[in-house]
């Protein structure tokens, strides 16, 4: 079973903020927040507005992403949308989403149980062979 997982990125950001607080306690307490799930959803919406040719909504959605322009990829996407280079923007959106969507494979507990049963049956067969 595959599940999209951004918790690792969020853990790295939280740890970075903790380390920054530890070594620079007098610095302004502005925390870097990068909600990857939310950004990916916004980018998907942005891509759909491009496909629908809805310029008004496109501008609103682009404005919502401007707070994350410290990320070079997002800054580039926003610039391309504003410059009307929609095909390139869609390609970069798809690349950003695929690059940042991490798939983690979680083992199915039923498979582990079946493997145990197979091992048990193999042991029983070996026991019967030895008795012969």
SVG drawing of the C-alpha trace seen along z (x, -y; Angstrom):
<svg xmlns="http://www.w3.org/2000/svg" viewBox="-12 -40 37 84">
<polyline fill="none" stroke="black" stroke-width="0.4" points="0.0,0.0 1.5,-3.4 0.8,-6.5 1.9,-10.1 4.1,-11.2 5.4,-14.7 6.0,-14.2 9.7,-13.7 10.0,-17.1 8.0,-18.7 10.2,-17.0 13.3,-18.4 11.9,-21.9 10.9,-21.6 14.4,-20.3 16.0,-23.1 13.9,-25.6 14.9,-24.0 18.6,-24.1 18.3,-27.7 16.7,-28.6 19.4,-26.8 22.3,-28.6 20.7,-31.9 18.4,-32.6 18.5,-36.4 17.4,-36.2 13.9,-37.2 11.6,-34.3 10.3,-34.0 9.8,-30.3 10.2,-28.9 7.0,-27.1 6.7,-25.1 3.5,-23.1 4.3,-20.9 0.8,-19.2 -0.9,-22.6 1.5,-23.9 1.1,-20.9 -2.7,-21.2 -2.4,-24.9 -0.1,-24.1 -2.7,-21.5 -5.4,-24.1 -3.1,-26.6 -2.5,-24.1 -6.3,-23.5 -6.9,-27.3 -4.3,-27.5 -6.1,-24.6 -9.4,-26.3 -7.9,-29.7 -9.4,-31.4 -7.0,-34.3 -8.8,-36.0 -8.7,-32.9 -5.2,-32.2 -4.0,-35.5 -5.6,-34.9 -4.1,-31.5 -0.7,-32.8 -0.9,-35.5 -1.6,-32.8 1.7,-31.1 3.8,-34.3 4.5,-33.8 6.6,-30.7 8.8,-32.4 11.8,-31.7 11.7,-28.3 13.4,-28.8 11.1,-26.3 8.0,-28.1 9.4,-31.5 10.2,-30.3 6.7,-28.8 5.1,-32.1 7.3,-34.2 6.3,-32.0 2.6,-32.2 2.9,-36.0 4.8,-36.2 2.2,-34.1 4.5,-31.1 1.8,-28.6 3.1,-25.5 6.4,-25.8 4.7,-26.6 2.6,-23.5 5.7,-21.4 7.4,-22.9 4.3,-22.4 4.2,-18.7 7.9,-18.4 7.6,-20.0 4.7,-17.8 6.4,-14.6 9.7,-15.6 8.1,-16.4 5.5,-13.7 7.3,-10.9 5.8,-7.5 6.4,-5.2 5.6,-1.6 4.1,-0.1 4.2,3.6 0.9,5.3 0.5,7.2 -1.4,9.9 1.6,10.8 3.8,11.0 1.3,13.4 1.1,15.5 4.9,15.8 4.9,17.0 2.2,19.6 4.3,20.8 7.4,21.1 5.3,23.1 4.1,25.5 7.6,25.9 8.8,26.9 5.9,29.4 6.8,30.9 10.5,31.2 9.3,32.9 7.3,35.4 10.2,36.1 12.4,36.8 10.0,39.2 10.0,41.3"/>
</svg>
